[in-house]
Amino acid sequence: MTKVAIIGLGNRGRMFASHIYNDENVELVAVADNVEASRLMGTEYGVPEEMCFDGADSFFAQGKICDAVFICTQDAQHIDMALKALELGYDICLEKPAAVNIEDCIQIRDTANRLGRKVMLTHVMRYAPFYQQIKHMIDNGVLGEVVTLNQTENIAYWHFALSYVRGPWRRMEDSSATIIAKCCHDLDLINWLIPAKCTSVSSYGNLYYFNQAHAPEGSADYCVDCDPATKEKCLYNAYNIYPQRMNTSVVGGTARLKGKDIYQILDGKEDVIGRCVFRGDNDAIDNQVVNLIFDSGATAHLTMTAFSERCYRYIKVHGTKGEVYGDADEGILYLTEYGKPQQIIDVNKLTDRVLDDGHGGGDYFLYKDFIDYITVDSPSFTRTTIADSIECHLMGFKAEESRQKNGVPLEINL
């Protein structure tokens, strides 16, 4: 029986707890967060009260009490928690991004290597059958040589407001650069799908809309004080958006609000969730484009935008022998081998898993791969260790540096 613990009981920690609970070969022996969250999780998943800790420090103070730990806390907390876990002898499933700068990422990698421990990143999208089908096409030569790849991360206007204007990732200094916090998956996908090394990156982006310049007439610092007519028309009215979206799987940072009276919180101006999205302290970037070139001569382009109705990713890969594109949320790929009729591939029918259970089914497959990694360690073409992940992290950090320098191209050197 493999024994594991979870630090951080937000949406990601709860997702892993659910998979562990349904795995007869794995036991969840400890959880750590604030007292209320830990006790709630302990009750739900059968963790004894004495193993429900009030934070990471209390958990680590017990020494090594299980085989591995899932670290699902905020970005800036990863470095300290990962190093403590490694020194105690834990293997780690570490939420992306690994850390908020490349130096900390490298320190985690080097510490894991020195101690002989395993660290796997949650680059979950590469586990989704949708992207695995594209990877197989590329590796099997169906598309020929990859020349250009375009990836778009549509965040959704409401999700951006919840997570990046009123949520934990609203201030880049306190979390990480938005292109890292939100698009670490996308950069990993690009790096995984293109069989070459990225050599240079340039980027543009800004906080276009969620600022005081766009505050409507009649708005106030908090929604409770907003003019009723203005509030009624506002897409971001907290009194509407939170009750509507609280139960969706992509609401970042709102797990702490579950079971609480949202209206009481909003009326009392008790939380950042009640702030006007145009009058807050947020600086997270709401649109960004990233250009990448690889040593094969291939190019890639990533678009991140807050301005969409749905949360979904769209990809198109252009090769010398064919092209493929699709919406990952729909799970349909459109493949054309040049000179042949287009093929429509319904990825949803290629697996018996329900693919809407988180990141196109990727959450489940990533969890299973991590358990395999720390037990039998069988070969995996999707697994991304901390060593594998350094390159895509560096692409993101350099993209943010380029954005701050008004798009100056920067070399990628490892």
N, C-alpha and C positions, 0 to 999 in steps of 0.2 A: 504493500500500500504506500503510495507516494503522498507525503504530507506537505501541505502548503499553507501560506498565510497571505492575506491581502492588506496592504497599507493604502488607504484612500478609498472611501466608499461612495464615490459619486457614481455617475452612470456607467463608467468603465469598470470600476470595481464591482459593482452589482452585476454587470454582465458576466464577468469571470466567475463570480460566486454562483451564479445560476448554472453555468457549465460544469463547475466542480461538483455541485450538488447532484447533478445527473450523471456523474461519472463514478461508477462503482469501484474504480481502481485508484481514486484520488480522494483525499480527505482534507477538508478545510478545518484547520486546527486553531487558527487565530485570525482576528481582524483588528485593525487599528484605525481610528479616526477620532472624532469628538465622541464624548460619552454617549450621547443620544443615538448617533448613527451606529456606533459599535454595538450597543445593546439591541437595537432594532435588527441589525443584520444577524447578530448572534441568535436571537430568537427565531428569525426566519429560516436560518440555515443550520441550526443545531449546534452552534459553537457555545461551549460553556461560558458562563458569565465571567469567570476568572480569566478567560482567554480573550475577552473583549477589551482591548486596551484603549486608553484615552488619547493616544497619539503614537507616532513612530518611536519617540524616545522611550516610552514605557515598554513598547514591544522589544526594542533592541536591548533594553536593560536585562531581559530574560536570557540573553545569550542565544545560542543556536538551538531552536526548539522544533525545527522542521527541515524539510529538504530545500524548499525554494520559496521565494516571496514574489508576489505580484505588486509592483510599485505603480500605483495609479493616482498619484498626487499631482499637484500643479507643477508646471514646467520648472520653475526656479528651485523647487525642493528636491529635484531628482539627484543632483550631484551629491549632496550630503547623505541622502538616504541610500543611494547606490553604493557609495564607498563604505558606509557602515555595514551594509548587508554583506558586501564582499569580504570585508575583514573578518566578519563573524563566520564566514564559510557558506553563505547562501548562494545558490544559483538564482538568477533574476529574470523575470519577464518585466521589461521596463517600457512604460508608456512612452510613445514618441511625443516631442523630440527627446532625445537622450538627455540633453542639457541645453542651456540657453546661449552657449558659445562653444566654439570648436575646441578650445583648450580644455574645457570640462569634459567634452565628449571623449577626447583623446585620453584624459586622465582615467576615465571609467574603463576604457579599453585596456590601457596599460596595466591598471590595477587587476582587472580580471585575468589578463595574461600572466601576471606575476604570481597570482594566487591559484591559477588553474581552475577558475570558476567560469561558468557559462552565463552569458548575458544575451538575451534575445530581445530585439525591438519589436514593437507592435505595428510594424508596417503592414497593416491588415489588408490593404486593397490588393496586394499581390496574391493573396489567398482566395480572393473572389474568383469563382469559375469564369466569369466574364473576362477578366484580364489574363487568367491562365490560358484561355483559348487563344488570345492574341499572342501570348508568349510562345505557345506551341507552333502557331503559324510562322512566326519569325524564326524560331530555332529549326524548324523543318524545311525552311527555304520556300514556303508557299508565296511569300511576298517578295522574294529575291533579297537584295540588300536594302536595308532601311535607309532612306534618304532624308525623310522629313517626318516628324511626329508633332502633332498638335494636341494639347490636352487643356481642357477648360474645367475649372472648379467653380461651379455655380453654387454659392453658399446659401442663397435665398435671403430675401430682405428681412424676414422675421427672425431667422436663425442668427443672422449677423447682429441684429439688435439685441437678441437675448444673450449671446455669448461674447460679442466683441465690442458692444457699446455699453451694455449694462452688466456684463458677465466678467468672469475671472481673467479673460484675455483682453480687456479693454485698454489696459495700459501696457505698452510693450516693455517698458523698464521693469515692470513688476512680473511679467510673464516671459514672453519671447517675441521676436519680430513676427508679425502676422503671417508673412510668407512661410515661416518655419512652423508656427503654431497651427496654421490651417492647412498648408500645402506640403507639409513634410511627406504625406502619402504620395502626392502627385510627383514630387521630385524623385522619390524612391521608385515609382513606377517608370518614369522616363529613364532613369539610370539602369533599371532592371531590363527594360524592353530593348533598349538600344545596345547592341553588343560592341561597345567601344567606350573609351574613357572621355569624360567631359573635360575640355581644356580651357574654356572661357565662358563667361556669363556677363550679360548686361541686363539692366532692369529699370523700368519706370513705374511709378505708382504714387498715390497720395490718399489723404483723407478727403475725399471729394465732397461728400454729402452730409455726414453726421457731425455737423459743426454749427456754431451759433449763426453763421451767415445764412443758414437755411432754416432757422427757427421761424415757424409761421407766426403771424400776428395773433395775439391772444394766448400764446403759449407761456408757460411758467417753468420754474426750475424743477418742479415736481408735477406729475400728472394730476394729483389731487387738487392743485390750485389752478389748473389750466381752465381757460374760458370754455364753458360747456359746448359751444358751437364748434370751437377749434378741436376740442377733444373728440367730439363725435366724428369728425372727418379724418382724424389722424390714424394712419396705418399702424402707428407704434404706441397707441393708447394702452398703457400697461393694464388697465382694467379689462381690456378685451384680450390682449395678446397672451397674457399669462394663463388665464383660465382655459384658453383655446389650445395652448401648446404645451402645457405642463407634462402631458403624458406621452409626448413624442420622444423617440429614441435619440434625437439629435440635440436636445435642449441642454447645452453645456452649462455646468455649474449651478443647476437648479435642483439637484437632488436634495440639497440641504433644506429646500422649501417644502418638500413632500410632507403632507399631514398637517401643515400649518395653514392658518387663515390668511390667504393672500390679500383679501380686501382690508383686513385689519393692518397688515404690514404696509400696504399702499396708503391707507388713510393716515397712518401715523408717521409717514416719511421715515420708516425704520430701516430701509434698505435701498441699495443702489437700483434695484429693479423698478422703483417708483420715479426715478429721475427722467426728465425729458431727454430724449435721445439726441437732441440738438444743443443741450446745455450742460452736458456732463464733463467729466475729466478724461474722457477717452481720447486716445491717439492712434488706435489700431487702424491700419490702412484698409480702406474699403474697395480699392481696385488696384491691381498690379499686373504688369506683364513682364515675363522673364524670357530672354533669348539665350539659347545654349548652343554651343558647337562642340563636336566630338572629334577625337583624333582620326576617325575614319572619314571625316568630311561631312558626316550627317549633322543635321540641325534639328533643334526642337524648340517649341514655343509653348509656354504655359501662361494661361490667362486665369487670374483669380478675380472674381467679381461678387460683390454683395447683392447685385441687382438682378435677381431672378425670382420667379415664383416658387420654384421647387429647389430642393437640395439635390443636385445630381452632378455627375461627371460625364463629360463628353470627350471622346478620343477619335482621332483619325491618324492612321499610319499609312504613309506613302512609300512604297518600295519599288524596286526596279522591275518587278514582275507582277505586282498587284497592289491593291489598296484595301483597307478594311476600316470601318468606322461604326460607331454606335454610342448609344446612351446607356451607361452602366446601370442606371436605375431601372430601365426597361428590360435589360438583359438580352437585347437582340443585336446581333452583329451582321453587318452587310459587307460581304466579301466579294471582291471582283478580281479574279485573275485575268490579266489583260488578254483580250480576244475571246473570253468565255462569258457566258451568262452570269449575272450576279447571283450569289448564293445568300440566302437568308438563314442565319443560324440562331435558333432559339436556345440560348444557354440554359434557360430555366428547365428545359427538358433533358439536360445532360447529367443531372444529379438528382438523387432522391431527397436531398436536403431542401428545406424551404429557404429560398435565397433572400427573403426580406427580413431575416432574423438579425441583421446587423451588418452593414458594409457588404451587401450583396452575398451574404453567407460567409464572408471572410472571417468573421469573429470566431465562429466555431472551428473552422479549419486551422486558424492560427493557434487557438487554445490547444487543440489536439497535437499540433506540431511542437509546441513548447514542451508538453508533457513527454512526447517522444524524445525530444532533444536531451532532456535531463535524465532520461531513463535508458532507453536502448540506443538512442542516437543513430537512427537509421538515416540513409541519404534523403535529402529534401532539396528540390530545386527552388522552393519558395522561401526557405528559411533565411532570415536576415539577422546575423549576429551583430554585436556592437562593432566589430571590425569591418563587416560588410557595409554597415550603415554610415560610416564616417564620410564617405564620398558624397552621398546625397545631402547630408547635413551641411557639408562645406559648400555645396552648390547653393543651398538656401542662405547661409550666412553671407556668402559673397554676393548673392542677388540683393540682399538688403543693403550691403555696403555700396553696391553699384547704384541702387535707388537713391541713397542718400547723397551720392556724388553725381546725380542727374544723368544716370545711364552710362557712365564710363565703363567700358569693358574691362573685366578683371580676369586674370589667369587663375586657373584651378591647379594648384600644386600640392601634392601629397608626398 
